[in-house]
């Protein structure tokens, strides 16, 4: 574990020597003077939550991703809707699939009791996603702080920003590129699908009526397809029942490289997963990630740090919300 931490610290220190313009105001140890225990407080809350429900870890990591890809990493995904203005969390891509809002609320409440009006909700979410990886993957990395909270959250902005589970490799590449992330980072971050669950509606099209030639996606392992059909019946009109299954049936509670091994066997759950093995460009990256788990951890850490800097608000921009679900009154 100590060796992994040293390697990650080295990789991230090199990465942070050349920060992007949007990340230039972020800094490791940002709250060292104003709220020294900030990151420890968040880690303790996340640790308790994951101890009680392992699935929370995947929910928090996914929430951070969904936050950063819409308006940047500004905590907008945490905001409740207001009259006539449905927020991001109301969109079908987030509701009911996102989990862990209560964890962010709890961490923020503890921080407010220790250091009022100091730690942003955007930073709480970023730290919590980092800690979720620690409690499920066993590796830790330094993460810059200093994000400020946005005051706008619109359901309508989800479309075109968050990649749907039906995307192929080329569409994913273009989507991530618009956020300043490379193809390698896209494949690396997709490894977070080694934990968590997916609703049947996100992949039912691969099981039933796939195309005019195949009723079932031929790229899917037949044994996996048979199991999924037992858990996900053919959808019916007005059927509101939408069960969930683990994204990775092998190690569903461990953030690891099993995800990439699954892809090589045709056991990727979503189209956006299996396409990484079907495409020659991304298949090479998938194969490389199956060979060296420590290297993948290093890449994952660096990619999360990079993602966490997308279009951040810093300095006097935005605000420090007192409660993560509502903007401050001015």
N, C-alpha and C positions, 0 to 999 in steps of 0.2 A: 504493500500500500504506500509506504514512504517513497519508494522508487518511482511509483506512478505519479505521486504528487510533485516530486522534484522535476520530472520530465515535463509535466503539464505546466508547472511554473515557468520553466525555461521557454517552452513554446509560446506561452502567452506573454511573457516579458518581451520576447522578440517581436511578437505581433503588435504589442502596444507601443513599441518604439516609433511606429509609423502609423498613427491613427488616421482614420478617414476624417474628412472635414466635419461630418455630422457627429463623430465621436470625440472630437478634440477636447471638449469640455468635460468628458467623463473621466473619472479617476478611480483607481483602486484605492480603497480606504477613504472614500469621500466623506464618510461620517465619523472619521477617527476622532475629531475634536468635538463635533456638535452632538453626536450620539454614539459613543464608543461601542455600545453593546448592540447596535442596530442589527447587524448581520447575524449575531448569535441568537437574538430574540426571534428573528424570522426562522432560523434553522431549528430552533427548539419547537416552535409551533408546527412546522412542517414535519418534523420527526414524529411528534405525537400523532398527527393526523395520518401519516403513512402507516404508523404502527397500528392504528385502529382500522384503517382501510387502505390496503395496498394500491387500490385503483386510483386513489387521489393523486399519486405521483404523476401518472400519465395525464390526468386532467389538468394539473397545474402547468406541466410542460407545454401541453397543447394550447392552453389559454395564453401563455406568453407568446407563442408563435402566432396565434390569431390576433393578438394585440398588435404585434410589431408589423404585420402585413397590412393593417388597415390604419392609416393615419400615423404610422410609426409607433415606436414603443412609448406610448404616452398614457397607458392605463385606461384608454377609452373603452376597452372591452368590459371593464368593470362597472361602468355606469348603468344605472337603471334608466328605463324609458321615462319620458316626461309626456304630459298630455299632448297628443297629436304628433309626437316625435318618437317613434319606436327606435330603441337603441340597438347597437350591434348585437348584443346578447340575445335579442329577440329573433334574429335571423335563423332559419332552419339549420344553417351550418354550425350554429352555436347552441341552439336550444332544441332538444335537451342534452346535446352531446357534451357540452363543456361542463366540467365538474371542478369543485375546489374553491368556489367563490367564498365560502364560509371560512376557509383557511386564510385567505388574504384579509378578510374582514377581521379575524381574530388577531392576526399578526399586527395589523394596523392599530387595533385598539390597544394592544400592549405597548406598542411604540408611542402612541399618543400619551399614555400614562407616564412613560419614561422621558420622552423628548417631544413635547407638543409642537406641532406645526413644523416638523423638521424633515422627516423621511417621506418621500413621495410614494404614492401607491404604485406608480410605474416601477420604481426601484424595488418595492416589496415583492411585486410579481416577478421581476427578473431574478432577485435573490432566491425566491421560493422555487423557481424553475431549476436554478442551479442546485439547490439543496435536494430537490426531488431526484435529480440524477445521482446525487451522492448516496441517498438512502436506497436506491434501487440498482445502481451500477457500481457503487463502491469507490468512485473516484471524485475528487474535489478539484475545483479550479478557481483562481482569483477572478473576480468579476467587477468591472468598474461601476461606480455609482454616479449619481448626479443628474438623473433624468427628472424632469418636471412633468406634472400631470396636465393633460389636455382637458378642455371643457366642452368638447363636442363628441357625440357618439351617434352615428346614424346607421340604421339597418340597411339603408339603400347603398351604402359604400362597401358592403361585403362583396357584392357581385363585381367581378373583375379584379378583385384583390386577392381573395382566398382561392387557392386552386381546389377544384372539386375532385372527388375520388375517381372520376372518370377520365381525368387527364392522361395523355400519353407522355412519353419522355420529352418529346420536342416541346409540347405545351408547358410542361413543368419547367424546362430549361428557360423558356421565355418568361414565364411568370417570376421565377427566382431572379433572373437577370434584371428585371425591372426594379427589383429591390436591392440590386447591387451585389447579389450573391452568385457565386460561380456554380458550374455544373457539379464539381466535386463537393462543394458545400451542400448543394441540394441533395445529392446522394447520401452524404454524411448525416445530415439532419433527418433524412427519412428513416434512419436507423432508430429514431425514437419510437417507431411503430413496433419495436420489440416488446413494448408494454402497452397496456390499455386495451380497450374494446372498440368494436365498430357495430353500428346498427345494421341489420340485415338489408335495409333499404339502400345502403351504400354500395352493395355488391350483388344484389339479387339479379341484376341484368346479366351477370356472368353465369348464373345458374339456370335461368329460365329464358328461353327465346333469345339466345345470344345474337344470332343472325340468321339469315335465310338458309345457310348451310348447316350450322351447328346450333342445336338447342342449348348446349353448354359450352362455355369457353374452353377450347381445346388446349390452351396453355395451362389450365389449372389441373393439378394432380387429381386423378379420379377419386382417390380415397378421401382427399380433402373435400372435394365436391359432394361426395356422398354424405360425409359428416355434416357439412353445412346445410344440405337439404333437409337433414333430420332436425336441424335447429331453426331453419328459416323456410317455412312452407311457401309455396307459390303465392305471391301477393294477390289479394282479391280487391275488387272495387270497394272503396270506403273502409278498407281494413286498417284500423288504427294500431293494431298490435305490431310492434317493431322490435323483436328481440335483439339481444347483443351477443356477440361471440368474441373471444380474445383475438387480437390481431396476430399474435404469435402463440400457437397452441403448445409449442415446445417449452418455452420459458416465459410465461405470460407476465411474471412479476419481476423480471430481471432485465435491466437495460444493458443489452449485450449485442454481440454480432450474430446471434442466432437468426435474426431477421434476414440477414444477407444469405445465410445458408439455406433458409427457407425458399428464397427467390430462385436459387439454383435448382431446386427440386420442384418448381412449379407450385409452391405453397404460399405465395404472396396473396393476401386476402383481397386487396383492392386493385383495381386496374392500375392506379397510380403507383402501386407497389410493384406488381409483376412486370410492368413496362420497363423498369430499370434493368431487368435481366434480358428483356426482349430486344432492347435497343443496343446496338454494338458499342456505341460510345459510352453509355453508362454501365454496360455489362462488365467492362474492364475495371471500373471503379468498384463495382459490387464484388467481383472476384478478389480484388486487392484487400477489401475490408474483411473478407472471411479468413485471411491468413494471419493477421496480426491484431489481436484485440486491444493491446496497449496503444498501438498507433491509431486505431480508430477512436479510442478515448481522447487522445490528444487532438485529433482532427475535430471531433465532436465539440470539445471544449472551446477550441478556437472559433469554430463556426457559430456556436451559441454567443460568444462574445461579440462577434461581428454582427450577427442578426440583432443582438440587443442594442446596437447603435443606430439602427435604421431610423432616420428622420426624428431623432430625439429632440425634445424641448429642453433647453438648458438656460442657465443664467436667469434672466428676468422673464423669460417666456413661460407661458402656462402658469401653474400654481402648485402648491402643496395641499392636496385635499385633506380635510380633517376626517372625512369618511369617504371610503373608496367608491361607494355607490352613488354619491351625489356630489355635484360641484359646490364649492363654497359660495356663500351668499356675499354679494358685494353691494 
